[in-house]
Amino acid sequence: MKRIPRDPLRFDTFALLAHHLQQAKLPLNHRGALRRFIDDVKASARTSLASPTFLHGQRAEALFEMVVATLGQVKLLKREDEGDVFHKFPHAIRPPDFRVILADDTQALVEVKNYHQKEGSEPQTFRSDYVMELAAYAREMKCELFFATYWARWNTWTLVREHHLTRTDGRRSLSFPMAMAVNEMALVGDLSIASRAPLRFRFETKPISGPTLTRAGRHASRQKQLLEFQSAGIYSERGRITDPVELRIAVFLMFYGRWREGAQRVETNEHGGITAVEIPIEPDPESSMQGQQGFDIVGALSGMLSRLYREKTTKKGRIAGVRTDFEPGEYANLIPPDFDWSRSMLPLWVFKMQPNANFKESSNSPSTIDG
């Protein structure tokens, strides 16, 4: 996937300046116009930076753009809601955030939302007129309208057709169970990846001094030990992973998947010297299904890429950036087409989730997942 190069600092800034001067009814060469423009831009930027809701919304749009472009399976992705729109329809219309040309040449329009469930079960809601305006624009463009929601609490993306939104009391709503049941993120290349736990970081060492014994009151404890680093590796239950492609996959899953760091295991020699340390990466034992089905889901690619993006744009739990550098199509072939499943040291299962058109929501439907 390729990116069309642009110079937003030159062209977008000038377009904004021209629009600003038009509204102020000032010519381009008006004395003091540039200073007034800069002051107004500063004031607007300060307002935006002070609004968490605005920042999270902008971040979700940038995140969707990064995820879809990085997956590299669509033919085109572009911002739809930029620039002026002129129309003569008798009804109101509203451009959604993105236009997408899917792999089968179908065009879709996507409105992107960030939603954080405080309790874990409350549905996402929209004003009916807001949805109607988006749907009217999509209808005139002869495109299907989708809502892409980043469920922030669960680090999960869903892509849902507009007609799945429930109509209640002049509002439209989308619950998490319904969104998951009719999710079509697979249309933009999303996959769920599973493996067998644990995957392990193993560090082998050579003791070059014995553990020292110190006393504190009546208690004795071993404290310091000098070690010489020997080697590091990543292991599955099949043994050490050495193939570069398999290593790349394993590292990505271990750092950005749902599994978490387990209890460290230390190996020692007969003298108590540490010879190896292993750090397992594994699912929560209470939610693991490996015993029943032979594997556990590590995560969806969209969620793992979102965690990578969040790492790059967050500092100390706060938003430090909205956009980040990425390579379009970089994860299109995380697992390449010629991957040798039979000889791999990394056990893998790959699932392409399909929507359940017959899903009927009930009060017993689960409202959360392990994100």
DAWOGI-V953487 format. One record per residue. N is the residue number from 1. PSI is psi in whole degrees, -180 to 180 (* if undefined). OMEGA is omega in whole degrees, 0 to 359 (* if undefined). Layout:
# DAWOGI-V953487
N,PSI,OMEGA / N,PSI,OMEGA
This chain:
# DAWOGI-V953487
1,139,183 / 2,154,176 / 3,131,175 / 4,120,183 / 5,141,178 / 6,164,175 / 7,77,185 / 8,-32,181 / 9,-37,181 / 10,-56,189 / 11,-44,181 / 12,-39,179 / 13,-41,180 / 14,-39,178 / 15,-40,178 / 16,-41,178 / 17,-46,181 / 18,-41,179 / 19,-42,180 / 20,-45,181 / 21,-33,177 / 22,-45,180 / 23,-35,180 / 24,-5,181 / 25,48,179 / 26,144,176 / 27,161,181 / 28,-35,184 / 29,16,181 / 30,134,181 / 31,126,180 / 32,-4,182 / 33,-42,182 / 34,-41,179 / 35,-41,178 / 36,-42,179 / 37,-47,181 / 38,-41,179 / 39,-42,180 / 40,-37,177 / 41,-43,178 / 42,-45,181 / 43,-43,179 / 44,-41,180 / 45,-40,179 / 46,-41,178 / 47,-44,180 / 48,-44,182 / 49,-23,181 / 50,-1,183 / 51,103,178 / 52,-37,180 / 53,-46,179 / 54,-46,182 / 55,-44,180 / 56,-36,177 / 57,-46,178 / 58,-38,180 / 59,-39,179 / 60,-41,178 / 61,-45,179 / 62,-36,179 / 63,-44,178 / 64,-44,179 / 65,-46,180 / 66,-45,182 / 67,-50,184 / 68,-43,180 / 69,-37,181 / 70,-36,176 / 71,-32,169 / 72,26,183 / 73,-17,179 / 74,160,181 / 75,-27,180 / 76,143,175 / 77,124,180 / 78,154,174 / 79,132,182 / 80,-27,189 / 81,31,179 / 82,144,179 / 83,170,180 / 84,150,175 / 85,129,178 / 86,134,181 / 87,165,177 / 88,25,176 / 89,147,179 / 90,-15,182 / 91,161,179 / 92,145,175 / 93,158,180 / 94,122,179 / 95,131,172 / 96,178,187 / 97,-41,189 / 98,150,167 / 99,135,181 / 100,133,168 / 101,115,184 / 102,173,184 / 103,-27,180 / 104,15,179 / 105,3,174 / 106,136,176 / 107,138,179 / 108,151,174 / 109,136,188 / 110,126,171 / 111,129,187 / 112,136,180 / 113,144,170 / 114,129,181 / 115,126,179 / 116,113,178 / 117,118,180 / 118,-42,181 / 119,-18,179 / 120,-4,183 / 121,-13,184 / 122,137,182 / 123,159,172 / 124,138,182 / 125,153,180 / 126,151,171 / 127,139,181 / 128,-40,181 / 129,-33,177 / 130,-47,179 / 131,-40,180 / 132,-39,180 / 133,-41,176 / 134,-44,181 / 135,-36,179 / 136,-43,177 / 137,-47,180 / 138,-40,181 / 139,-44,179 / 140,-28,177 / 141,-1,181 / 142,43,179 / 143,155,172 / 144,141,178 / 145,130,177 / 146,153,170 / 147,119,175 / 148,118,182 / 149,130,171 / 150,107,178 / 151,91,193 / 152,-37,183 / 153,-31,184 / 154,3,181 / 155,49,186 / 156,137,175 / 157,139,168 / 158,148,177 / 159,112,191 / 160,134,176 / 161,145,186 / 162,-34,185 / 163,-11,177 / 164,-11,179 / 165,131,182 / 166,143,178 / 167,118,178 / 168,124,172 / 169,48,177 / 170,11,179 / 171,163,170 / 172,142,183 / 173,160,179 / 174,117,178 / 175,160,179 / 176,-44,178 / 177,-43,178 / 178,-44,180 / 179,-43,179 / 180,-37,183 / 181,-36,183 / 182,17,182 / 183,132,179 / 184,36,175 / 185,-20,176 / 186,-25,179 / 187,-28,180 / 188,13,173 / 189,8,182 / 190,143,178 / 191,153,172 / 192,135,185 / 193,136,180 / 194,158,176 / 195,-174,176 / 196,135,181 / 197,155,356 / 198,159,161 / 199,140,192 / 200,135,163 / 201,129,179 / 202,127,179 / 203,120,180 / 204,136,185 / 205,166,176 / 206,118,179 / 207,132,176 / 208,4,170 / 209,150,179 / 210,163,177 / 211,140,179 / 212,146,181 / 213,123,179 / 214,156,181 / 215,138,175 / 216,101,186 / 217,-126,181 / 218,0,185 / 219,139,176 / 220,141,179 / 221,151,175 / 222,134,183 / 223,-76,190 / 224,145,176 / 225,129,179 / 226,130,182 / 227,150,174 / 228,121,181 / 229,133,181 / 230,-50,182 / 231,163,176 / 232,146,180 / 233,167,176 / 234,132,186 / 235,147,166 / 236,-175,178 / 237,-17,180 / 238,-10,180 / 239,-166,184 / 240,136,178 / 241,122,182 / 242,-22,180 / 243,131,184 / 244,-39,180 / 245,-46,180 / 246,-38,178 / 247,-43,180 / 248,-43,179 / 249,-47,183 / 250,-45,180 / 251,-42,179 / 252,-45,180 / 253,-42,184 / 254,-36,182 / 255,-34,191 / 256,-1,177 / 257,-177,182 / 258,-25,184 / 259,154,183 / 260,166,180 / 261,129,178 / 262,-169,181 / 263,132,179 / 264,147,176 / 265,128,183 / 266,132,176 / 267,139,181 / 268,161,174 / 269,-175,184 / 270,-16,180 / 271,4,180 / 272,5,178 / 273,139,182 / 274,126,181 / 275,-19,179 / 276,150,174 / 277,130,178 / 278,135,177 / 279,108,180 / 280,144,172 / 281,120,190 / 282,161,178 / 283,166,174 / 284,124,182 / 285,-32,182 / 286,-25,181 / 287,-1,183 / 288,137,177 / 289,11,185 / 290,-38,180 / 291,-33,182 / 292,-40,187 / 293,-5,175 / 294,-2,180 / 295,170,173 / 296,144,176 / 297,126,176 / 298,-32,178 / 299,170,172 / 300,147,179 / 301,-40,181 / 302,-39,179 / 303,-39,179 / 304,-40,177 / 305,-34,178 / 306,-39,178 / 307,-39,176 / 308,-45,179 / 309,-44,181 / 310,-36,179 / 311,-35,183 / 312,-20,187 / 313,11,181 / 314,139,173 / 315,124,179 / 316,41,176 / 317,4,181 / 318,152,180 / 319,121,179 / 320,-10,179 / 321,158,178 / 322,-38,180 / 323,155,177 / 324,158,179 / 325,142,174 / 326,161,181 / 327,114,180 / 328,133,178 / 329,7,186 / 330,-34,182 / 331,19,178 / 332,-34,180 / 333,50,174 / 334,-45,171 / 335,103,188 / 336,157,181 / 337,-30,182 / 338,20,180 / 339,130,183 / 340,90,184 / 341,-35,186 / 342,-27,184 / 343,-1,184 / 344,140,173 / 345,-9,180 / 346,107,179 / 347,129,184 / 348,145,168 / 349,138,180 / 350,130,183 / 351,136,174 / 352,105,187 / 353,135,179 / 354,147,181 / 355,149,176 / 356,96,184 / 357,-19,182 / 358,9,183 / 359,131,175 / 360,120,183 / 361,141,177 / 362,172,180 / 363,-16,180 / 364,-3,181 / 365,137,179 / 366,142,183 / 367,-9,182 / 368,164,170 / 369,167,175 / 370,110,184 / 371,*,*
